[in-house]
Amino acid sequence: MSQDTKNTFNSERVKKIISTPYFIFGVLLLLGFIILGSFFKSSLNNISVLTNAQGITVSGTAERYVTSDKGSLSIVFRTDSLYVSDTQAIKNLSDIRDNITKYLINYGISSENIDILSFYTSSQCSLRDKDSWDNCLGKRYNDYNQTIKVSSDDVDQIKDLSLNLNSALNSEFGSTLNSANISVQNTQYFYTEFDNVKSEMLNEATKNAFERAEAIAKSTGNSAGAVITASQGVFQVTAKDSVDTSDYGYYDTSTIDKKITAVVRVSFKVK
């Protein structure tokens, strides 16, 4: 075979190989890897610049378990004039109020912590037209309602009142309550030192943020430096085993034992 024939044969063979789909796919795949590699290199360079320019930004938290040191509740009681005159109903309400107040003082609640609110009246009807609520088919009478607010630094005392007041009143006064409807509402527990521990907890949360930033920096052979920026998150006051949170802050008043969580967001220089 002559040299020209060999060259022609090889040229045609190369063209045949180049024109195959597998060859074209391989070339495109190789180009893709080259372009992707360049992109990642550029991205890594950008990340390095941002890290050096903006530092490391982390969140830090601090938790503290506390016990409420103040409690409060409302005692709501009512009577009506359905079977008695309005004058008698008002007297019954007054007797109920006096009995409850007497019990609270004997129980150990200071008179300064007993707040008796004004009573209010609402008009009622014993039987209404089912098709027209405003049409009274029975007797018109008045409801008389009143509220006593109680507070105490003894949270166990408030808890006991909230659970046992009704049975205690019935046991002590019995029929003299004139079949009053008495209920305990809005039992709440507070930690009054909350404002005083805020600064301490923010300091603890900032230290926690630095520890996290230092751990991240050390993993890259660096260390965390001075604070660039810092912002305070909201405080969460929850039941001790709760995971409740809110973007606007959370304050649980239903439990005696609480958990306070402070959050800060801090950016540190990298050195």
Buried (B, 14 or more C-beta within 10 A) or exposed (E): EEEEEEEEEEEEEEEEEEEEEEEEEEEEEEEEEEEEEEEEEEEEEEEEEEBEEEBBBBBBBBBBEBEBBBBBBBBBBBBBBBEBEEEEBBBBBBBBBEBBBEBBEEBEBEEEEBEBEEBEBEEBBEEBEEEEEEEBEEEEBBBBBBBBBBBBEEBEBBBEBBEEBEEBBEEEBEEEBBEBEBEBEEBBBBBEEBEEBBEEBBEBBBEBBBEBBBEBBEEEEBEBBEBBEBEBBEBBBBBBEBEEEEEEEBBBBEBBBBBBBBBBBBBBBBE
